[in-house]
Amino acid sequence: MRAFELSQIDAQTVSNLIASVTEAQAAQFCRTCSGGNPRCHDGYNGHYDGWSPAIGRDLTTHFATQGITSFSKWGTSSGNEFLLDFVLFEAEMDNGNPRNIVRTILGMEVEWDVQVPDAGSERDFNKLLCFNAPLKVFVYTCAARNRFSFEISIEQRLRQFDGHKEGDEYLIIEFYWRKTSWLRKKRLFRIQNERLCELPKLK
């Protein structure tokens, strides 16, 4: 078996890549935008189908230079969903194609327009908790009236979960609409000494 040098994917880099995705980039992937709706992503019409593949493409393109491959339901890299919406992994390669996975290094779930309560989003967040990777990312939007309660519920679930591994990190990114543009709120948690600790704010 080939000896692998383990890649380091830091949360700040991933956060920057996700935050750098623009409305114009998302519109390239959005069927509604291509149908002539220029304000598809303005926070009111609820068409988010362009954001996910735009995020997946940027992450895949960036980390491909490090020999890291992705599984995604949005058609990036290997082109297939594997357990979560988006997974970065290291693998033995066979003629440019991943053969045996050596380890997963990032797992991500993306939930647009979360309702509270929302059984589907809760299920997917639980999937993310159980996934084995050193960095787990949850990206979401929800209605303004539910922002605070949903954020609290995420943190409570993180603290209740008893299957964390030492050193694991959880990056939570909320997209929210304010007046004329999308903003992002980012929180990073790490398991230190068997406790969930929130780290200083990301840039």
Rosetta blueprint (number, residue, H / E / L):
1 M L
2 R L
3 A L
4 F L
5 E L
6 L L
7 S L
8 Q L
9 I L
10 D L
11 A H
12 Q H
13 T H
14 V H
15 S H
16 N H
17 L H
18 I H
19 A H
20 S L
21 V L
22 T L
23 E H
24 A H
25 Q H
26 A H
27 A H
28 Q H
29 F L
30 C L
31 R H
32 T H
33 C H
34 S H
35 G L
36 G L
37 N L
38 P L
39 R L
40 C L
41 H L
42 D L
43 G L
44 Y L
45 N L
46 G L
47 H L
48 Y L
49 D L
50 G L
51 W H
52 S H
53 P H
54 A H
55 I H
56 G H
57 R H
58 D H
59 L H
60 T H
61 T H
62 H H
63 F H
64 A H
65 T L
66 Q L
67 G L
68 I L
69 T E
70 S E
71 F E
72 S E
73 K L
74 W L
75 G L
76 T L
77 S L
78 S L
79 G L
80 N L
81 E L
82 F L
83 L L
84 L L
85 D L
86 F E
87 V E
88 L E
89 F E
90 E E
91 A E
92 E E
93 M E
94 D E
95 N L
96 G L
97 N E
98 P E
99 R E
100 N E
101 I E
102 V E
103 R E
104 T E
105 I E
106 L E
107 G E
108 M E
109 E E
110 V E
111 E E
112 W E
113 D E
114 V E
115 Q L
116 V L
117 P L
118 D L
119 A H
120 G H
121 S H
122 E H
123 R H
124 D H
125 F H
126 N H
127 K H
128 L H
129 L H
130 C H
131 F L
132 N L
133 A L
134 P L
135 L E
136 K E
137 V E
138 F E
139 V E
140 Y E
141 T E
142 C E
143 A L
144 A H
145 R H
146 N H
147 R H
148 F H
149 S H
150 F H
151 E H
152 I H
153 S H
154 I H
155 E H
156 Q H
157 R H
158 L H
159 R H
160 Q H
161 F L
162 D L
163 G L
164 H L
165 K L
166 E L
167 G L
168 D L
169 E E
170 Y E
171 L E
172 I E
173 I E
174 E E
175 F E
176 Y E
177 W E
178 R E
179 K L
180 T L
181 S E
182 W E
183 L E
184 R E
185 K E
186 K E
187 R E
188 L E
189 F E
190 R E
191 I E
192 Q E
193 N L
194 E L
195 R E
196 L E
197 C E
198 E E
199 L L
200 P L
201 K L
202 L L
203 K L
